Amino acid sequence: MTETPQFNSLKDFYPYYLSEHSLLSTRITHFIGTSLLFVIIVLAIVKGQYNLLWFLPLAGYGFAWFGHFFFEKNKPATFKYPFYSLASDFIMFWHMLTFQIGEEMQNSLRKYPKS
């Protein structure tokens, strides 16, 4: 495993974050987890069952970490950059939702190529 570079901004971190999600299967597990996160929030608010919010970490991190450990076989950047990682997950989710992920992924892999 390679050492995570140092970052001082989300703008600099995001391309690295994407390069750590180079496999479609990993991005799909993240997309599922983030989608479930939004569903849980909406259900908790609509039904007034705020105890559902306890499931947010399980949905979000559970699916994401599954993708990293079983598909990508790398260590999630969450451990070193928790806030940049969380923000990047939502940016990546938006890029997948709006079909911008292909171009974003190409740019990130040029900057951080996989060996």
LUMFIZA-460222 format. One line per 8 residues: number of its first residue (from 1); their letters; for each residue z, y, x of N, C-alpha, C. Coordinates in pm, whole numbers, plus 32768, in hexadecimal, padded with zeros to 4 digits. Example, Ala and Ser with C-alpha at 12.3 -4.5 7.8 and 13.67 -1.06 7.14 Angstrom:
BEGIN
1 = as = 830C:7DC7:8527:830C:7E3E:84CE:830C:7EB6:8528; 82C4:7F1F:8505:82CA:7F96:8557:8313:8003:850A;
! end
This chain:
BEGIN
1 = mtetpqfn = 8000:7F8B:8053:8000:8000:8000:8000:807C:8058; 7FAF:80DE:8031:7FA8:8158:807F:8011:81BC:804F; 8034:8215:80A7:8097:827D:8089:8059:82E6:802E; 80A5:8314:7FCC:8078:837D:7F71:8075:8402:7FBC; 8004:8449:7FB6:7FFD:84CC:7FF8:805F:852F:7FB9; 8076:859E:7FFE:80CB:8609:7FCB:8078:8668:7F75; 80B1:8696:7F04:806B:86F2:7EAC:80C8:8764:7E83; 808C:87DB:7E75:80DA:8850:7E4E:80A8:888D:7DCB;
9 = slkdfypy = 8044:884E:7D8D:8013:8882:7D0D:7FD6:8811:7CBC; 7FD8:8823:7C3A:7F9A:87C1:7BE0:7F04:87BA:7BF8; 7EC7:882C:7C14:7E36:8830:7C2F:7E11:87D7:7CA5; 7E63:87D9:7D0D:7E49:8785:7D82:7E6E:86F3:7D69; 7ED3:86DD:7D17:7F04:8656:7CFD:7EA6:8606:7CA2; 7E6B:8646:7C3E:7E1F:85FE:7BD8:7DAF:85A7:7C11; 7D5D:85D6:7C70:7CF6:857B:7CA7:7D31:84FE:7CE7; 7DA2:850F:7D2C:7DE5:8499:7D65:7E14:843C:7CF6;
17 = ylsehsll = 7E50:8476:7C8F:7E80:8427:7C1D:7E0F:83D4:7BE2; 7D9C:8414:7BCC:7D2A:83C9:7B95:7CFD:8359:7BF2; 7CFF:8373:7C74:7CD2:830B:7CD2:7D2D:8291:7CCD; 7DAA:82A5:7CA4:7E08:8237:7C96:7DF6:81EE:7C11; 7D94:8219:7BC3:7D72:81DC:7B42:7CDC:81BC:7B40; 7CAB:8186:7BAF:7C1C:8170:7BBF:7BE5:8101:7B65; 7C39:80A5:7B3B:7C0B:8038:7AE4:7C12:8060:7A52; 7BAA:8040:7A09:7BA6:805E:7979:7C1D:801E:7931;
25 = strithfi = 7C42:7FA6:7958:7CB2:7F61:7915:7D34:7FB0:7924; 7D49:7FEC:7997:7DC2:803D:79AB:7DBE:80B9:7953; 7D4B:80FA:794E:7D3E:8171:78F9:7D50:814D:7866; 7D21:80D9:783E:7D31:80AE:77B2:7DC4:8098:7792; 7E0E:805A:77EC:7E9D:8045:77D0:7EE6:80CB:77C4; 7EBF:812B:7817:7EF9:81B2:780C:7ED4:81F1:7786; 7E58:81E3:7760:7E28:821E:76E1:7E74:81E3:766B; 7E88:8160:766D:7ED3:811E:7601:7F63:8153:75FE;
33 = gtsllfvi = 7FA3:8157:7671:802D:8186:7677:803D:8216:7649; 7FE3:826D:7674:7FEA:82FA:764C:7FCA:8309:75B8; 7F6C:82BC:7585:7F4E:82BF:74F5:7FC8:8295:74A4; 8008:8228:74CF:8082:81FA:748B:80F0:8263:748F; 80F9:82A9:74FD:815C:8313:750B:8149:837C:749D; 80CD:83A6:7488:80B0:8409:741F:80CC:83D0:7393; 80A8:8352:737E:80C2:8312:72FD:8158:830E:72E1; 81A6:82E9:7345:8237:82E1:7335:8271:836B:7314;
41 = ivlaivkg = 8243:83D1:7359:8275:8459:733F:8256:8483:72B0; 81DA:846C:7284:81B3:8492:71FC:8204:8443:7196; 8211:83C0:71A9:825F:836F:714B:82F1:839B:7145; 832A:83B8:71B8:83B6:83E4:71BB:83C8:8465:716C; 836C:84C1:717A:8375:8541:7133:835B:8530:709F; 82EE:84EC:707C:82C7:84DB:6FF0:8330:848C:6FA3; 8363:8423:6FDE:83C5:83CE:6F99:8455:83FD:6FAE; 8467:845F:7006:84ED:848E:7023:8542:8426:7069;
49 = qynllwfl = 8501:83C8:70AC:8548:835D:70F4:8542:8379:718A; 8596:83D5:71B5:8592:8402:7240:85C2:8399:72A3; 8600:832F:7270:8626:82C2:72C8:85AA:827C:7302; 8537:828E:72C4:84BA:8256:72F9:8496:8292:7381; 84C8:8309:739A:84A7:834D:7418:84DA:8300:7492; 853C:82A7:747C:856B:8253:74EB:84FC:81F8:7520; 8494:81E1:74D0:8426:8189:74F9:83BD:81D1:754D; 83C9:8255:755C:8364:82A0:75A8:8356:826F:7638;
57 = plagygfa = 83C1:825F:7683:83AF:822F:770D:8373:81A2:7713; 839A:814E:76B6:8365:80C6:76B4:82CD:80C7:769C; 82A3:8116:763B:8214:811E:761C:81C7:815E:768F; 81F5:81D1:76BA:81AC:821B:7721:81AC:81D5:77A8; 8223:81BC:77DC:822C:8180:7860:820D:80EB:785F; 8232:80A6:77F6:821C:8015:77F0:8189:7FF0:7801; 8134:802E:77B3:80A5:800F:77BD:806C:8040:7842; 8094:80B8:786D:8060:80EF:78EA:8085:8097:7961;
65 = wfghfffe = 8104:8074:796A:8130:8024:79DB:80F5:7F98:79D8; 80E0:7F62:7962:809C:7EE0:7957:8013:7EE9:799B; 7FC9:7F53:797C:7F44:7F66:79B8:7F4A:7F71:7A4F; 7FAD:7FB8:7A82:7FB8:7FC8:7B13:7FDE:7F45:7B57; 8040:7F00:7B22:8072:7E87:7B63:8013:7E10:7B56; 7FCE:7E03:7AE5:7F7B:7D8C:7ACE:7EE6:7DA1:7AE4; 7EB6:7E1C:7AD6:7E26:7E35:7AE9:7E0C:7E81:7B6B; 7E41:7EF8:7B73:7E25:7F4F:7BE6:7E6D:7F1E:7C64;
73 = knkpatfk = 7EE0:7EDD:7C51:7F32:7EA8:7CBE:7F5C:7F17:7D20; 7F8D:7F84:7CE7:7FC2:7FF0:7D38:8044:8023:7CFB; 8088:8079:7D44:8107:80AF:7D17:80EC:8131:7CCB; 811B:813D:7C4F:8103:81B8:7C03:8138:8233:7C4C; 80E9:829D:7C4A:8111:831B:7C8A:8188:835B:7C44; 81AD:8326:7BD1:8220:8357:7B85:829E:8358:7BD9; 82AA:82F8:7C32:8324:82EB:7C80:8337:835E:7CE4; 82C8:8395:7D16:82D2:8402:7D77:82B9:848A:7D36;
81 = ypfyslas = 8262:848F:7CD3:823D:850C:7C91:8248:84FD:7BF9; 82C1:84F3:7BC4:82D0:84D6:7B35:8293:853E:7AD7; 82A3:85BE:7AF7:8270:8625:7A9C:81D8:8636:7AA8; 81A5:8633:7B23:8114:8638:7B35:80D2:85BD:7AF5; 8112:854A:7B00:80DB:84CF:7AC6:80D7:84D6:7A2E; 8142:8506:79F2:8146:8513:7961:80DA:8573:7930; 80D1:85E7:7970:806A:8648:7949:7FDF:860E:795F; 7FCC:85C8:79CE:7F49:858C:79ED:7F23:8521:7989;
89 = dfimfwhm = 7F86:84D8:7957:7F6A:8472:78F3:7F30:84B2:7875; 7F68:8523:784C:7F34:8567:77D6:7EAA:85A3:77F0; 7E93:85D4:786A:7E0E:8608:788D:7DAA:8596:788D; 7DCF:8525:78CA:7D74:84B1:78CC:7D58:8480:783E; 7DBE:847E:77EA:7DAE:8457:775D:7D46:84B2:771C; 7D54:8534:7731:7CF4:8594:76F7:7C68:857C:772F; 7C5D:8565:77AF:7BD9:854B:77EB:7B9B:84CB:77B4; 7BEB:8466:7798:7BB6:83EB:775B:7B8D:8406:76CB;
97 = ltfqigee = 7BE1:844D:7683:7BC7:846A:75F5:7B48:84BD:75E4; 7B2C:8515:7643:7AB8:856F:763A:7A43:8540:7691; 7A4B:84C6:76C2:79DF:8487:7710:79BC:84D3:7790; 7A1D:8516:77CA:7A0A:855C:784A:7A3A:8509:78C0; 7A73:8496:78A4:7AB6:8448:790C:7A56:8416:7978; 79DB:83F7:7954:797B:83C3:79B7:7964:8425:7A29; 7947:84A0:7A06:792F:8506:7A6D:79AF:8525:7ABB; 7A1E:852E:7A74:7A9E:8549:7AB7:7AC0:84D8:7B19;
105 = mqnslrky = 7AA6:845D:7AF0:7AC3:83EA:7B46:7A6A:83EB:7BC1; 79EB:8408:7BAF:798F:840E:7C22:79BE:8477:7C88; 79E5:84EC:7C56:7A15:8556:7CAF:7A93:852C:7CF9; 7AEE:84EA:7CB3:7B6B:84C1:7CF4:7B54:8455:7D5C; 7AF9:83F8:7D40:7ADF:838B:7D9E:7A91:83BB:7E19; 7A4B:842B:7E0C:7A0C:8467:7E83:7A79:849F:7EDF; 7ADF:84DA:7EA1:7B4C:8516:7EEE:7BAD:84AD:7F24; 7BC7:8445:7ED2:7C24:83D9:7EF7:7BDF:8352:7EE3;
113 = pks = 7B82:832F:7F3D:7B37:82B1:7F2C:7B91:8236:7F38; 7B6E:81D0:7EEC:7BB7:8150:7EF3:7B7D:80FF:7F65; 7BD5:80BD:7FB0:7BA6:806D:8023:7B81:7FE2:7FFA;
! end
